[in-house]
Amino acid sequence: MKKLVLCLLLLSQSVHAEIEVYQFTTSELELRYQTLTEELRCLVCQNQNIADSHAELAQDLRRKVYEMLNRGESNSQIIDYMTERYGDFVLYRPPFNARTLILWLAPVLTLLLGGLGFWSLLKRRKTNVDEQLSASERARIAELLHTTSDSK
């Protein structure tokens, strides 16, 4: 039994979770903190905001937001600091400017190009089917359609 306990102790890993607890002087500051951390993207995870991410960089960014809020900086000053340091990618809603134009236009262009390709494919397919049928085959189809509609 002692060997089993010893093996389990040796094989188990030491796991600890750190919970960040920030104290805010007002509920307004806390709300601003939550809003800002939800608007900033984790640069490591990329699919999460820094409020939800467990990456070390996200923890550092949350701490920086907390410190800047306590120094009395505005939301725009904090966002400007983050974009200056990490670029527009840190924002979930990047601004519409020349550098981010492709981010805003890519979905629309993709839909337009896909629709144009689909329309072209359908048009080409219809043309090919009409060209493949001989006159006798067309007459036979018309006759079948005519007899089918008469039987109803």
Summary of the structure (lengths in Angstrom):
residues: 152
radius of gyration: 31.4
end to end distance: 85.3
largest distance: 91.6
contacts: 315
relative contact order: 0.06
helix: 69%
strand: 3%
